[in-house]
Amino acid sequence: MLAYLNHAPAVLLRLDRNPFHHGTLGAVRSLGRRGVEVHAVVEDRGGPMGRSRYLHAVHEGPAGGLDPERPEALLECLVGVSERIGRPAVLFAMDDLSAITVARIAPGLDGRFRIPRQPGGLPERVADKAELAGLCGRWDVPHPETVVPASAAEAAEAVWRLGLPAVAKWSRPWLLPGGRGLRSTTLVHSAAEARGLYERSQEAGSRLLLQRFLPAGPDTDWFFHGCFTRGGRPLLTGSGRKELSWPVRTGLTARGRWLPDPAVEEAGLRLAERLGYEGILDLDFRRDELGCFRLVDFNPRPGAQFRLFTDDAGLDVVQALYLDLTGQQVPTPTGGPGRVFLAENYALLATVRGLGLPRPPRRGEAPGVVDVRPSRAPGRIEAAWFAGDDLWPFIAMITAFLGRGARKGARVVRSALRGFPARGRRTARAVVRTPRQRGTDLAPPAPAEPDELVAR
């Protein structure tokens, strides 16, 4: 594999604190194998990704994390990184908050970093779920029926009109405060739940959206990845199907396949052209009951499974953007469809869950168990973690993943054990209380039901 002629360093920026973000590792390997000097700005030394042989250096993110309303902390951090590197670098935002904040501080990065030049505030507009619903309506891109209520009463009325269950989303999930029990997406089953969520809008920091629920199934979840240059002109694009997800039916891609679909691709290309989008995007679609693909999410950065869309020469969207921003010719993509992407840790969890005993569907869940049978279409498998030329991230992931599971199990056991002595002492006092009771209360109390013991 030939190295790129322009050896400008690359800096991968990730502000979320997910140590198992395999998309960042994919970008490290993709660029590092081409001879690019790769740096990462992440929390906690990057977790398993930080063990990659292709990573030149890890830099700490903004001290104490980033307040989304004060982007100057990130500018100060990136200026320091630039000073340490000593020459201009290509900057890749690997999560939504990074993409939004980099767009805000773009003028301060001139001369230090090469970044896509988006129209004013574009990453924030497309990541805002209320703004996205408006864009889809304006440009006739299918989207789930959406209501943005202006009061708690409107929220309660909207879910009856949309049908129950309904999907509740916060328009700007990157503003959600930690530790408050607020989730970016929630399935609501009553008007009271919708009303209660609306009343927390000020706490959430953004508007509440209510959407018609689209049931998930084996062939409903699709995605579109693309890299675009000036004017929304495509450099590399592809559509794919999510075959396994974690959490089941609602989460990230645990196993996906590159499958061309004209409707998905046409919608992605139309959006990029009309927005004048420059850079990498990741779109999520869900097929409704009538077979229509509806756009449910717009991510202005690489998706974690972006390496699925790698052509026969090894070109992917991250490499395409690097070449474009360094003034090099991006080769015409060749081949690719049929490839499979596998996130080993999440695919294992999803497969085990999907192979469980059948059960009745819960409220808001599509009937049946997950279809875990692989498609018969040919294609090479791209693993998220395992790589013969870069084993340490895989080993570190396994160790950390098992360690996390062991710690969770230990907490459950400790919680259960704390309950036993207390129950035993209460039992002893109940059986042996007074001499008078010894003659009439000879039998021990009935044992607790298994569910009661588990609940303790």
Contacts in CASP RR format, 6 or more apart in sequence:
PFRMAT RR
TARGET T0000
AUTHOR 0000-0000-0000
METHOD contacts of the structure
MODEL  1
MLAYLNHAPAVLLRLDRNPFHHGTLGAVRSLGRRGVEVHAVVEDRGGPMG
RSRYLHAVHEGPAGGLDPERPEALLECLVGVSERIGRPAVLFAMDDLSAI
TVARIAPGLDGRFRIPRQPGGLPERVADKAELAGLCGRWDVPHPETVVPA
SAAEAAEAVWRLGLPAVAKWSRPWLLPGGRGLRSTTLVHSAAEARGLYER
SQEAGSRLLLQRFLPAGPDTDWFFHGCFTRGGRPLLTGSGRKELSWPVRT
GLTARGRWLPDPAVEEAGLRLAERLGYEGILDLDFRRDELGCFRLVDFNP
RPGAQFRLFTDDAGLDVVQALYLDLTGQQVPTPTGGPGRVFLAENYALLA
TVRGLGLPRPPRRGEAPGVVDVRPSRAPGRIEAAWFAGDDLWPFIAMITA
FLGRGARKGARVVRSALRGFPARGRRTARAVVRTPRQRGTDLAPPAPAEP
DELVAR
1 33 0 8 1.000
1 34 0 8 1.000
1 314 0 8 1.000
2 34 0 8 1.000
3 34 0 8 1.000
3 35 0 8 1.000
3 36 0 8 1.000
4 34 0 8 1.000
4 35 0 8 1.000
4 36 0 8 1.000
4 322 0 8 1.000
4 323 0 8 1.000
4 326 0 8 1.000
4 328 0 8 1.000
5 328 0 8 1.000
6 326 0 8 1.000
6 327 0 8 1.000
6 328 0 8 1.000
7 35 0 8 1.000
7 36 0 8 1.000
7 37 0 8 1.000
8 36 0 8 1.000
8 87 0 8 1.000
8 88 0 8 1.000
8 89 0 8 1.000
8 90 0 8 1.000
8 114 0 8 1.000
8 326 0 8 1.000
9 36 0 8 1.000
9 37 0 8 1.000
9 38 0 8 1.000
9 39 0 8 1.000
9 56 0 8 1.000
9 85 0 8 1.000
9 87 0 8 1.000
9 89 0 8 1.000
9 90 0 8 1.000
10 27 0 8 1.000
10 31 0 8 1.000
10 36 0 8 1.000
10 37 0 8 1.000
10 38 0 8 1.000
10 39 0 8 1.000
10 89 0 8 1.000
10 90 0 8 1.000
10 91 0 8 1.000
10 92 0 8 1.000
10 322 0 8 1.000
11 39 0 8 1.000
11 40 0 8 1.000
11 41 0 8 1.000
11 78 0 8 1.000
11 81 0 8 1.000
11 85 0 8 1.000
11 89 0 8 1.000
11 90 0 8 1.000
11 91 0 8 1.000
11 92 0 8 1.000
11 113 0 8 1.000
12 24 0 8 1.000
12 27 0 8 1.000
12 28 0 8 1.000
12 38 0 8 1.000
12 39 0 8 1.000
12 40 0 8 1.000
12 41 0 8 1.000
12 42 0 8 1.000
12 92 0 8 1.000
12 94 0 8 1.000
13 40 0 8 1.000
13 41 0 8 1.000
13 42 0 8 1.000
13 78 0 8 1.000
13 91 0 8 1.000
13 92 0 8 1.000
13 93 0 8 1.000
13 94 0 8 1.000
13 98 0 8 1.000
13 102 0 8 1.000
14 21 0 8 1.000
14 24 0 8 1.000
14 40 0 8 1.000
14 41 0 8 1.000
14 42 0 8 1.000
14 43 0 8 1.000
14 94 0 8 1.000
14 95 0 8 1.000
14 98 0 8 1.000
15 43 0 8 1.000
15 61 0 8 1.000
15 62 0 8 1.000
15 65 0 8 1.000
15 66 0 8 1.000
15 74 0 8 1.000
15 95 0 8 1.000
15 97 0 8 1.000
15 98 0 8 1.000
15 101 0 8 1.000
16 95 0 8 1.000
16 97 0 8 1.000
17 43 0 8 1.000
17 44 0 8 1.000
19 44 0 8 1.000
19 46 0 8 1.000
19 47 0 8 1.000
19 48 0 8 1.000
19 49 0 8 1.000
19 400 0 8 1.000
20 48 0 8 1.000
20 345 0 8 1.000
20 397 0 8 1.000
20 400 0 8 1.000
20 401 0 8 1.000
21 49 0 8 1.000
21 94 0 8 1.000
21 95 0 8 1.000
21 304 0 8 1.000
22 49 0 8 1.000
22 304 0 8 1.000
22 343 0 8 1.000
22 384 0 8 1.000
22 385 0 8 1.000
23 94 0 8 1.000
23 302 0 8 1.000
23 303 0 8 1.000
23 304 0 8 1.000
23 305 0 8 1.000
23 306 0 8 1.000
23 307 0 8 1.000
23 384 0 8 1.000
24 40 0 8 1.000
24 42 0 8 1.000
24 46 0 8 1.000
24 49 0 8 1.000
24 94 0 8 1.000
25 48 0 8 1.000
25 49 0 8 1.000
25 52 0 8 1.000
25 384 0 8 1.000
25 385 0 8 1.000
25 393 0 8 1.000
26 306 0 8 1.000
26 307 0 8 1.000
26 318 0 8 1.000
26 384 0 8 1.000
27 38 0 8 1.000
27 92 0 8 1.000
27 94 0 8 1.000
27 302 0 8 1.000
27 306 0 8 1.000
27 318 0 8 1.000
28 38 0 8 1.000
28 40 0 8 1.000
28 49 0 8 1.000
28 50 0 8 1.000
28 52 0 8 1.000
28 54 0 8 1.000
28 55 0 8 1.000
29 52 0 8 1.000
29 54 0 8 1.000
29 387 0 8 1.000
29 390 0 8 1.000
30 307 0 8 1.000
30 316 0 8 1.000
30 318 0 8 1.000
30 319 0 8 1.000
31 38 0 8 1.000
31 54 0 8 1.000
31 318 0 8 1.000
31 319 0 8 1.000
31 322 0 8 1.000
32 38 0 8 1.000
32 54 0 8 1.000
33 54 0 8 1.000
33 389 0 8 1.000
34 319 0 8 1.000
36 322 0 8 1.000
37 56 0 8 1.000
38 54 0 8 1.000
38 55 0 8 1.000
38 56 0 8 1.000
39 55 0 8 1.000
39 56 0 8 1.000
39 57 0 8 1.000
39 58 0 8 1.000
39 59 0 8 1.000
39 81 0 8 1.000
39 85 0 8 1.000
39 89 0 8 1.000
40 46 0 8 1.000
40 49 0 8 1.000
40 50 0 8 1.000
40 55 0 8 1.000
40 57 0 8 1.000
40 58 0 8 1.000
40 59 0 8 1.000
41 58 0 8 1.000
41 59 0 8 1.000
41 60 0 8 1.000
41 61 0 8 1.000
41 77 0 8 1.000
41 78 0 8 1.000
41 81 0 8 1.000
42 49 0 8 1.000
42 58 0 8 1.000
42 59 0 8 1.000
42 61 0 8 1.000
43 60 0 8 1.000
43 61 0 8 1.000
43 65 0 8 1.000
45 58 0 8 1.000
46 58 0 8 1.000
47 396 0 8 1.000
47 400 0 8 1.000
48 385 0 8 1.000
48 392 0 8 1.000
48 393 0 8 1.000
48 394 0 8 1.000
48 396 0 8 1.000
48 397 0 8 1.000
48 400 0 8 1.000
49 55 0 8 1.000
49 393 0 8 1.000
50 58 0 8 1.000
50 393 0 8 1.000
50 396 0 8 1.000
51 392 0 8 1.000
51 393 0 8 1.000
51 395 0 8 1.000
51 396 0 8 1.000
52 390 0 8 1.000
52 392 0 8 1.000
52 393 0 8 1.000
53 389 0 8 1.000
53 390 0 8 1.000
53 392 0 8 1.000
54 390 0 8 1.000
57 84 0 8 1.000
59 77 0 8 1.000
59 81 0 8 1.000
59 84 0 8 1.000
60 77 0 8 1.000
61 74 0 8 1.000
61 77 0 8 1.000
62 73 0 8 1.000
62 74 0 8 1.000
62 76 0 8 1.000
62 77 0 8 1.000
63 73 0 8 1.000
63 77 0 8 1.000
65 73 0 8 1.000
66 73 0 8 1.000
66 74 0 8 1.000
66 97 0 8 1.000
66 101 0 8 1.000
67 73 0 8 1.000
68 97 0 8 1.000
68 100 0 8 1.000
68 101 0 8 1.000
68 174 0 8 1.000
68 175 0 8 1.000
71 101 0 8 1.000
71 104 0 8 1.000
71 105 0 8 1.000
72 105 0 8 1.000
74 101 0 8 1.000
74 102 0 8 1.000
74 105 0 8 1.000
75 105 0 8 1.000
75 108 0 8 1.000
75 109 0 8 1.000
78 91 0 8 1.000
78 105 0 8 1.000
78 109 0 8 1.000
78 112 0 8 1.000
78 113 0 8 1.000
79 112 0 8 1.000
82 88 0 8 1.000
82 89 0 8 1.000
82 112 0 8 1.000
82 113 0 8 1.000
88 111 0 8 1.000
88 112 0 8 1.000
88 113 0 8 1.000
88 114 0 8 1.000
89 112 0 8 1.000
89 113 0 8 1.000
89 114 0 8 1.000
90 113 0 8 1.000
90 114 0 8 1.000
90 115 0 8 1.000
90 321 0 8 1.000
90 322 0 8 1.000
90 325 0 8 1.000
90 326 0 8 1.000
91 102 0 8 1.000
91 109 0 8 1.000
91 113 0 8 1.000
91 114 0 8 1.000
91 115 0 8 1.000
92 280 0 8 1.000
92 301 0 8 1.000
92 302 0 8 1.000
92 318 0 8 1.000
92 321 0 8 1.000
93 99 0 8 1.000
93 101 0 8 1.000
93 102 0 8 1.000
93 123 0 8 1.000
93 300 0 8 1.000
93 301 0 8 1.000
94 301 0 8 1.000
94 302 0 8 1.000
95 301 0 8 1.000
96 123 0 8 1.000
96 127 0 8 1.000
96 173 0 8 1.000
96 174 0 8 1.000
96 299 0 8 1.000
96 300 0 8 1.000
96 301 0 8 1.000
97 174 0 8 1.000
98 301 0 8 1.000
99 123 0 8 1.000
99 127 0 8 1.000
99 300 0 8 1.000
99 301 0 8 1.000
100 123 0 8 1.000
100 124 0 8 1.000
100 127 0 8 1.000
100 174 0 8 1.000
100 300 0 8 1.000
102 109 0 8 1.000
102 115 0 8 1.000
102 123 0 8 1.000
103 118 0 8 1.000
103 120 0 8 1.000
103 121 0 8 1.000
103 122 0 8 1.000
103 123 0 8 1.000
103 124 0 8 1.000
104 121 0 8 1.000
104 124 0 8 1.000
106 115 0 8 1.000
106 117 0 8 1.000
109 115 0 8 1.000
114 325 0 8 1.000
114 326 0 8 1.000
115 325 0 8 1.000
116 278 0 8 1.000
116 279 0 8 1.000
116 280 0 8 1.000
116 321 0 8 1.000
116 325 0 8 1.000
117 230 0 8 1.000
117 278 0 8 1.000
118 277 0 8 1.000
118 278 0 8 1.000
118 279 0 8 1.000
118 300 0 8 1.000
119 275 0 8 1.000
119 276 0 8 1.000
122 275 0 8 1.000
122 276 0 8 1.000
122 277 0 8 1.000
122 300 0 8 1.000
123 300 0 8 1.000
123 301 0 8 1.000
125 131 0 8 1.000
125 132 0 8 1.000
125 135 0 8 1.000
126 132 0 8 1.000
126 135 0 8 1.000
126 275 0 8 1.000
126 281 0 8 1.000
126 298 0 8 1.000
126 300 0 8 1.000
127 172 0 8 1.000
127 174 0 8 1.000
127 298 0 8 1.000
127 299 0 8 1.000
127 300 0 8 1.000
128 171 0 8 1.000
128 172 0 8 1.000
128 206 0 8 1.000
129 169 0 8 1.000
129 170 0 8 1.000
129 171 0 8 1.000
129 172 0 8 1.000
129 173 0 8 1.000
129 209 0 8 1.000
129 297 0 8 1.000
130 146 0 8 1.000
130 148 0 8 1.000
130 171 0 8 1.000
130 206 0 8 1.000
130 207 0 8 1.000
130 209 0 8 1.000
131 171 0 8 1.000
132 143 0 8 1.000
132 295 0 8 1.000
132 297 0 8 1.000
132 298 0 8 1.000
133 143 0 8 1.000
133 146 0 8 1.000
133 148 0 8 1.000
133 209 0 8 1.000
135 141 0 8 1.000
135 271 0 8 1.000
135 275 0 8 1.000
136 142 0 8 1.000
136 143 0 8 1.000
136 295 0 8 1.000
137 143 0 8 1.000
139 270 0 8 1.000
139 271 0 8 1.000
139 274 0 8 1.000
141 267 0 8 1.000
141 270 0 8 1.000
141 271 0 8 1.000
141 295 0 8 1.000
142 267 0 8 1.000
142 292 0 8 1.000
142 293 0 8 1.000
142 294 0 8 1.000
142 295 0 8 1.000
143 294 0 8 1.000
143 295 0 8 1.000
143 296 0 8 1.000
144 167 0 8 1.000
144 211 0 8 1.000
144 212 0 8 1.000
144 214 0 8 1.000
144 286 0 8 1.000
144 288 0 8 1.000
144 294 0 8 1.000
144 296 0 8 1.000
145 162 0 8 1.000
145 211 0 8 1.000
145 212 0 8 1.000
146 209 0 8 1.000
146 210 0 8 1.000
146 211 0 8 1.000
146 212 0 8 1.000
147 154 0 8 1.000
147 158 0 8 1.000
147 161 0 8 1.000
147 162 0 8 1.000
147 209 0 8 1.000
147 210 0 8 1.000
147 211 0 8 1.000
148 171 0 8 1.000
148 207 0 8 1.000
148 208 0 8 1.000
148 209 0 8 1.000
148 210 0 8 1.000
149 155 0 8 1.000
149 157 0 8 1.000
149 158 0 8 1.000
149 194 0 8 1.000
149 198 0 8 1.000
149 208 0 8 1.000
149 210 0 8 1.000
151 198 0 8 1.000
152 195 0 8 1.000
152 196 0 8 1.000
152 198 0 8 1.000
152 199 0 8 1.000
153 195 0 8 1.000
154 198 0 8 1.000
155 191 0 8 1.000
155 194 0 8 1.000
155 195 0 8 1.000
155 196 0 8 1.000
155 197 0 8 1.000
155 198 0 8 1.000
155 208 0 8 1.000
155 210 0 8 1.000
156 191 0 8 1.000
156 192 0 8 1.000
156 194 0 8 1.000
156 195 0 8 1.000
157 191 0 8 1.000
158 166 0 8 1.000
158 194 0 8 1.000
158 210 0 8 1.000
159 166 0 8 1.000
159 188 0 8 1.000
159 190 0 8 1.000
159 191 0 8 1.000
159 194 0 8 1.000
159 210 0 8 1.000
160 191 0 8 1.000
162 210 0 8 1.000
162 211 0 8 1.000
162 212 0 8 1.000
162 213 0 8 1.000
163 212 0 8 1.000
163 213 0 8 1.000
164 188 0 8 1.000
164 189 0 8 1.000
164 190 0 8 1.000
165 187 0 8 1.000
165 188 0 8 1.000
165 189 0 8 1.000
165 213 0 8 1.000
165 363 0 8 1.000
165 364 0 8 1.000
166 187 0 8 1.000
166 188 0 8 1.000
166 194 0 8 1.000
166 210 0 8 1.000
166 211 0 8 1.000
166 212 0 8 1.000
166 213 0 8 1.000
167 185 0 8 1.000
167 186 0 8 1.000
167 187 0 8 1.000
167 188 0 8 1.000
167 210 0 8 1.000
167 211 0 8 1.000
167 212 0 8 1.000
167 213 0 8 1.000
168 185 0 8 1.000
168 186 0 8 1.000
168 187 0 8 1.000
168 188 0 8 1.000
168 193 0 8 1.000
168 194 0 8 1.000
168 197 0 8 1.000
168 208 0 8 1.000
168 209 0 8 1.000
168 210 0 8 1.000
168 211 0 8 1.000
169 184 0 8 1.000
169 185 0 8 1.000
169 186 0 8 1.000
169 208 0 8 1.000
169 209 0 8 1.000
169 211 0 8 1.000
170 176 0 8 1.000
170 182 0 8 1.000
170 184 0 8 1.000
170 204 0 8 1.000
170 205 0 8 1.000
170 206 0 8 1.000
170 207 0 8 1.000
170 208 0 8 1.000
170 209 0 8 1.000
171 206 0 8 1.000
171 207 0 8 1.000
171 208 0 8 1.000
171 209 0 8 1.000
172 205 0 8 1.000
172 206 0 8 1.000
172 207 0 8 1.000
173 184 0 8 1.000
173 185 0 8 1.000
173 206 0 8 1.000
175 204 0 8 1.000
175 205 0 8 1.000
175 206 0 8 1.000
176 182 0 8 1.000
176 183 0 8 1.000
176 184 0 8 1.000
176 204 0 8 1.000
176 205 0 8 1.000
177 203 0 8 1.000
177 204 0 8 1.000
180 203 0 8 1.000
182 200 0 8 1.000
182 203 0 8 1.000
182 204 0 8 1.000
185 250 0 8 1.000
186 193 0 8 1.000
186 197 0 8 1.000
187 213 0 8 1.000
187 363 0 8 1.000
187 364 0 8 1.000
188 194 0 8 1.000
188 197 0 8 1.000
188 210 0 8 1.000
189 363 0 8 1.000
189 364 0 8 1.000
194 210 0 8 1.000
197 208 0 8 1.000
198 208 0 8 1.000
201 207 0 8 1.000
201 208 0 8 1.000
213 364 0 8 1.000
214 220 0 8 1.000
214 286 0 8 1.000
214 287 0 8 1.000
214 288 0 8 1.000
214 289 0 8 1.000
214 294 0 8 1.000
214 296 0 8 1.000
215 289 0 8 1.000
215 364 0 8 1.000
215 365 0 8 1.000
215 366 0 8 1.000
216 249 0 8 1.000
216 250 0 8 1.000
216 286 0 8 1.000
216 365 0 8 1.000
216 366 0 8 1.000
217 249 0 8 1.000
217 366 0 8 1.000
217 370 0 8 1.000
217 371 0 8 1.000
218 243 0 8 1.000
218 370 0 8 1.000
218 371 0 8 1.000
219 241 0 8 1.000
219 287 0 8 1.000
220 286 0 8 1.000
220 287 0 8 1.000
220 366 0 8 1.000
221 241 0 8 1.000
221 242 0 8 1.000
221 245 0 8 1.000
221 284 0 8 1.000
221 285 0 8 1.000
221 286 0 8 1.000
221 287 0 8 1.000
222 239 0 8 1.000
222 240 0 8 1.000
222 241 0 8 1.000
222 242 0 8 1.000
222 261 0 8 1.000
222 264 0 8 1.000
222 284 0 8 1.000
222 285 0 8 1.000
222 286 0 8 1.000
222 287 0 8 1.000
222 293 0 8 1.000
223 239 0 8 1.000
223 240 0 8 1.000
223 242 0 8 1.000
223 253 0 8 1.000
223 264 0 8 1.000
223 282 0 8 1.000
223 283 0 8 1.000
223 284 0 8 1.000
223 285 0 8 1.000
223 305 0 8 1.000
224 237 0 8 1.000
224 238 0 8 1.000
224 239 0 8 1.000
224 240 0 8 1.000
224 264 0 8 1.000
224 265 0 8 1.000
224 267 0 8 1.000
224 268 0 8 1.000
224 281 0 8 1.000
224 282 0 8 1.000
224 283 0 8 1.000
224 285 0 8 1.000
225 237 0 8 1.000
225 238 0 8 1.000
225 280 0 8 1.000
225 281 0 8 1.000
225 282 0 8 1.000
225 283 0 8 1.000
225 302 0 8 1.000
225 303 0 8 1.000
225 306 0 8 1.000
225 308 0 8 1.000
225 309 0 8 1.000
225 317 0 8 1.000
226 234 0 8 1.000
226 235 0 8 1.000
226 236 0 8 1.000
226 237 0 8 1.000
226 238 0 8 1.000
226 272 0 8 1.000
226 280 0 8 1.000
226 281 0 8 1.000
226 282 0 8 1.000
226 309 0 8 1.000
226 317 0 8 1.000
227 234 0 8 1.000
227 235 0 8 1.000
227 236 0 8 1.000
227 237 0 8 1.000
227 279 0 8 1.000
227 280 0 8 1.000
227 317 0 8 1.000
227 318 0 8 1.000
227 320 0 8 1.000
227 321 0 8 1.000
227 324 0 8 1.000
228 234 0 8 1.000
228 235 0 8 1.000
228 272 0 8 1.000
228 276 0 8 1.000
228 277 0 8 1.000
228 278 0 8 1.000
228 279 0 8 1.000
228 280 0 8 1.000
228 281 0 8 1.000
229 235 0 8 1.000
229 278 0 8 1.000
229 279 0 8 1.000
229 324 0 8 1.000
229 330 0 8 1.000
230 278 0 8 1.000
231 273 0 8 1.000
231 276 0 8 1.000
231 277 0 8 1.000
231 278 0 8 1.000
232 272 0 8 1.000
232 273 0 8 1.000
232 275 0 8 1.000
232 276 0 8 1.000
232 277 0 8 1.000
232 278 0 8 1.000
233 273 0 8 1.000
234 269 0 8 1.000
234 272 0 8 1.000
235 317 0 8 1.000
235 320 0 8 1.000
235 321 0 8 1.000
235 324 0 8 1.000
235 330 0 8 1.000
236 309 0 8 1.000
236 311 0 8 1.000
236 315 0 8 1.000
236 316 0 8 1.000
236 317 0 8 1.000
236 320 0 8 1.000
236 330 0 8 1.000
236 333 0 8 1.000
237 265 0 8 1.000
237 268 0 8 1.000
237 269 0 8 1.000
237 309 0 8 1.000
238 258 0 8 1.000
238 260 0 8 1.000
238 265 0 8 1.000
238 309 0 8 1.000
239 258 0 8 1.000
239 259 0 8 1.000
239 260 0 8 1.000
239 261 0 8 1.000
239 264 0 8 1.000
239 265 0 8 1.000
240 256 0 8 1.000
240 257 0 8 1.000
240 258 0 8 1.000
240 259 0 8 1.000
240 261 0 8 1.000
240 264 0 8 1.000
240 308 0 8 1.000
241 256 0 8 1.000
241 257 0 8 1.000
241 259 0 8 1.000
241 261 0 8 1.000
241 375 0 8 1.000
242 253 0 8 1.000
242 255 0 8 1.000
242 256 0 8 1.000
243 255 0 8 1.000
243 256 0 8 1.000
243 257 0 8 1.000
243 371 0 8 1.000
243 374 0 8 1.000
243 375 0 8 1.000
244 253 0 8 1.000
244 254 0 8 1.000
244 255 0 8 1.000
244 256 0 8 1.000
244 346 0 8 1.000
244 347 0 8 1.000
244 350 0 8 1.000
244 351 0 8 1.000
244 370 0 8 1.000
244 372 0 8 1.000
245 251 0 8 1.000
245 252 0 8 1.000
245 253 0 8 1.000
245 254 0 8 1.000
245 346 0 8 1.000
245 350 0 8 1.000
246 252 0 8 1.000
246 254 0 8 1.000
246 343 0 8 1.000
246 346 0 8 1.000
246 347 0 8 1.000
246 349 0 8 1.000
246 350 0 8 1.000
248 350 0 8 1.000
248 353 0 8 1.000
248 354 0 8 1.000
248 370 0 8 1.000
249 365 0 8 1.000
249 366 0 8 1.000
249 370 0 8 1.000
252 304 0 8 1.000
252 305 0 8 1.000
252 343 0 8 1.000
252 346 0 8 1.000
253 304 0 8 1.000
253 305 0 8 1.000
253 341 0 8 1.000
253 343 0 8 1.000
254 342 0 8 1.000
254 343 0 8 1.000
254 346 0 8 1.000
254 347 0 8 1.000
254 349 0 8 1.000
254 350 0 8 1.000
255 340 0 8 1.000
255 341 0 8 1.000
255 342 0 8 1.000
255 343 0 8 1.000
255 347 0 8 1.000
255 350 0 8 1.000
255 374 0 8 1.000
256 305 0 8 1.000
256 308 0 8 1.000
256 340 0 8 1.000
256 341 0 8 1.000
256 342 0 8 1.000
257 308 0 8 1.000
257 338 0 8 1.000
257 339 0 8 1.000
257 340 0 8 1.000
257 341 0 8 1.000
257 375 0 8 1.000
257 377 0 8 1.000
258 308 0 8 1.000
258 309 0 8 1.000
258 336 0 8 1.000
258 337 0 8 1.000
258 338 0 8 1.000
258 339 0 8 1.000
258 340 0 8 1.000
258 341 0 8 1.000
259 337 0 8 1.000
259 338 0 8 1.000
259 377 0 8 1.000
260 337 0 8 1.000
261 293 0 8 1.000
263 292 0 8 1.000
263 293 0 8 1.000
264 283 0 8 1.000
264 285 0 8 1.000
264 293 0 8 1.000
267 283 0 8 1.000
267 285 0 8 1.000
267 293 0 8 1.000
267 295 0 8 1.000
268 283 0 8 1.000
271 277 0 8 1.000
271 283 0 8 1.000
271 295 0 8 1.000
271 298 0 8 1.000
272 281 0 8 1.000
279 321 0 8 1.000
280 300 0 8 1.000
280 301 0 8 1.000
280 302 0 8 1.000
280 303 0 8 1.000
280 306 0 8 1.000
280 317 0 8 1.000
280 318 0 8 1.000
280 321 0 8 1.000
281 298 0 8 1.000
281 299 0 8 1.000
281 300 0 8 1.000
281 301 0 8 1.000
282 299 0 8 1.000
282 301 0 8 1.000
282 302 0 8 1.000
282 303 0 8 1.000
282 306 0 8 1.000
283 295 0 8 1.000
283 297 0 8 1.000
283 298 0 8 1.000
283 299 0 8 1.000
284 295 0 8 1.000
284 296 0 8 1.000
284 297 0 8 1.000
284 299 0 8 1.000
285 293 0 8 1.000
285 294 0 8 1.000
285 295 0 8 1.000
285 296 0 8 1.000
286 293 0 8 1.000
286 294 0 8 1.000
286 296 0 8 1.000
287 293 0 8 1.000
287 294 0 8 1.000
288 294 0 8 1.000
302 317 0 8 1.000
302 318 0 8 1.000
304 343 0 8 1.000
304 384 0 8 1.000
305 341 0 8 1.000
305 343 0 8 1.000
305 384 0 8 1.000
306 316 0 8 1.000
306 317 0 8 1.000
306 318 0 8 1.000
307 316 0 8 1.000
307 341 0 8 1.000
307 382 0 8 1.000
307 384 0 8 1.000
308 339 0 8 1.000
308 340 0 8 1.000
308 341 0 8 1.000
308 382 0 8 1.000
309 316 0 8 1.000
309 317 0 8 1.000
309 336 0 8 1.000
309 339 0 8 1.000
310 316 0 8 1.000
310 336 0 8 1.000
310 339 0 8 1.000
310 382 0 8 1.000
311 333 0 8 1.000
311 334 0 8 1.000
311 335 0 8 1.000
311 336 0 8 1.000
312 334 0 8 1.000
312 335 0 8 1.000
312 336 0 8 1.000
313 331 0 8 1.000
313 333 0 8 1.000
313 334 0 8 1.000
315 330 0 8 1.000
315 331 0 8 1.000
315 333 0 8 1.000
320 330 0 8 1.000
323 329 0 8 1.000
323 330 0 8 1.000
324 330 0 8 1.000
338 377 0 8 1.000
338 378 0 8 1.000
338 379 0 8 1.000
339 379 0 8 1.000
339 380 0 8 1.000
339 381 0 8 1.000
339 382 0 8 1.000
340 374 0 8 1.000
340 379 0 8 1.000
340 380 0 8 1.000
340 381 0 8 1.000
340 382 0 8 1.000
341 381 0 8 1.000
341 382 0 8 1.000
341 384 0 8 1.000
342 381 0 8 1.000
342 382 0 8 1.000
342 383 0 8 1.000
342 384 0 8 1.000
343 384 0 8 1.000
343 385 0 8 1.000
344 383 0 8 1.000
344 384 0 8 1.000
344 385 0 8 1.000
344 386 0 8 1.000
344 394 0 8 1.000
345 385 0 8 1.000
345 397 0 8 1.000
345 398 0 8 1.000
345 401 0 8 1.000
350 370 0 8 1.000
350 372 0 8 1.000
351 372 0 8 1.000
353 370 0 8 1.000
354 369 0 8 1.000
354 370 0 8 1.000
354 372 0 8 1.000
355 369 0 8 1.000
355 372 0 8 1.000
356 369 0 8 1.000
358 368 0 8 1.000
358 369 0 8 1.000
361 367 0 8 1.000
361 368 0 8 1.000
385 393 0 8 1.000
385 394 0 8 1.000
385 397 0 8 1.000
386 394 0 8 1.000
387 393 0 8 1.000
387 394 0 8 1.000
415 456 0 8 1.000
416 453 0 8 1.000
416 454 0 8 1.000
416 456 0 8 1.000
419 456 0 8 1.000
423 448 0 8 1.000
423 456 0 8 1.000
427 444 0 8 1.000
427 445 0 8 1.000
430 441 0 8 1.000
430 445 0 8 1.000
431 441 0 8 1.000
431 444 0 8 1.000
431 445 0 8 1.000
432 438 0 8 1.000
433 441 0 8 1.000
END
